[in-house]
């Protein structure tokens, strides 16, 4: 269960939230599969906007993204209620040459 894995990640590491975005095979869109530590409203914003943020570039370029504060990128900042209090690390998820998603996690009040 992906949600349980994200919850465990947050419990074991000093993380406040985590979410996994998967590439939808039907339309190539990034959509949240599961999340831990975020409110329902934030989940909905991620669902409607993630594909138009640098999170998409993480998948396309296979390069991680590190923001010490979400305000470093306005499209990411719009995902959170208080972007100045969110550090974010996003890494591509792939098996062999198949790139299928993005794992993102972060903290509130402290840099990642």
C-alpha positions as CSV (number, residue, x, y, z in Angstrom):
1,X,0.0,0.0,0.0
2,X,1.6,3.2,-1.2
3,X,-0.1,5.4,1.4
4,X,1.2,3.3,4.2
5,X,4.7,3.4,2.8
6,X,4.5,7.2,2.7
7,X,3.2,7.3,6.3
8,X,6.2,5.1,7.4
9,X,8.6,7.3,5.5
10,X,7.3,10.4,7.4
11,X,7.4,8.5,10.7
12,X,11.0,7.3,10.3
13,X,12.5,10.4,8.8
14,X,12.1,13.9,9.9
15,X,9.4,14.6,7.3
16,X,6.0,16.2,7.7
17,X,4.5,15.1,4.4
18,X,5.0,13.0,1.4
19,X,3.1,12.2,-1.8
20,X,3.6,10.0,-4.8
21,X,2.6,11.2,-8.3
22,X,2.2,8.6,-11.0
23,X,2.2,9.0,-14.7
24,X,-1.3,8.1,-15.9
25,X,-0.8,5.9,-19.0
26,X,-4.0,7.0,-20.7
27,X,-3.0,10.7,-20.9
28,X,0.6,11.0,-19.7
29,X,-0.6,13.3,-16.9
30,X,1.0,13.3,-13.4
31,X,-1.6,12.6,-10.8
32,X,-1.4,11.8,-7.1
33,X,-1.6,8.2,-6.2
34,X,-1.2,8.6,-2.4
35,X,-0.2,11.1,0.2
36,X,0.6,11.3,3.9
37,X,0.6,14.4,6.1
38,X,-1.3,16.8,3.8
39,X,-4.8,18.1,4.0
40,X,-7.5,17.1,1.5
41,X,-7.5,20.6,0.0
42,X,-3.8,20.4,-0.6
43,X,-4.2,17.0,-2.2
44,X,-6.8,18.4,-4.6
45,X,-4.5,21.3,-5.5
46,X,-1.7,18.8,-6.2
47,X,-4.1,16.8,-8.3
48,X,-5.2,19.7,-10.4
49,X,-1.8,21.5,-10.7
50,X,1.2,19.1,-10.3
51,X,1.5,18.4,-14.0
52,X,2.2,22.2,-14.6
53,X,4.9,22.5,-12.0
54,X,8.6,21.6,-11.9
55,X,7.5,18.2,-10.5
56,X,6.7,17.3,-14.2
57,X,10.3,18.2,-15.1
58,X,11.5,15.7,-12.4
59,X,9.8,13.0,-14.3
60,X,10.8,14.1,-17.7
61,X,14.5,14.9,-17.0
62,X,14.9,12.2,-14.3
63,X,16.7,14.8,-12.1
64,X,15.7,15.5,-8.5
65,X,14.3,18.8,-7.3
66,X,15.2,20.4,-4.0
67,X,13.6,23.6,-2.7
68,X,14.5,24.8,0.8
69,X,11.2,26.8,0.6
70,X,8.3,26.3,-1.7
71,X,8.3,30.0,-2.4
72,X,11.4,29.5,-4.6
73,X,9.0,28.4,-7.4
74,X,5.6,30.1,-7.6
75,X,3.9,27.1,-9.3
76,X,5.0,24.9,-6.4
77,X,4.0,27.6,-3.8
78,X,0.5,27.5,-5.1
79,X,0.2,23.9,-4.0
80,X,0.5,24.8,-0.3
81,X,-1.5,26.9,2.0
82,X,1.7,28.4,3.6
83,X,4.5,27.9,1.0
84,X,7.1,29.7,3.0
85,X,6.9,26.9,5.6
86,X,7.5,24.1,3.2
87,X,10.8,22.6,2.1
88,X,10.4,20.0,-0.7
89,X,12.5,17.2,-2.2
90,X,11.2,15.4,-5.3
91,X,12.9,12.4,-7.0
92,X,12.0,10.5,-10.1
93,X,10.6,6.9,-9.7
94,X,11.6,4.4,-12.3
95,X,12.4,0.8,-12.8
96,X,15.0,0.1,-15.4
97,X,14.1,2.5,-18.2
98,X,10.5,2.9,-17.3
99,X,9.8,6.3,-15.7
100,X,6.5,6.1,-13.9
101,X,6.3,8.7,-11.3
102,X,7.6,11.2,-8.7
103,X,8.1,10.8,-5.0
104,X,8.0,14.1,-3.2
105,X,8.5,14.7,0.5
106,X,9.1,17.7,2.7
107,X,9.0,19.5,6.0
108,X,7.2,22.4,7.5
109,X,9.2,25.1,9.3
110,X,12.6,23.7,8.5
111,X,14.6,23.3,5.3
112,X,14.8,19.8,3.8
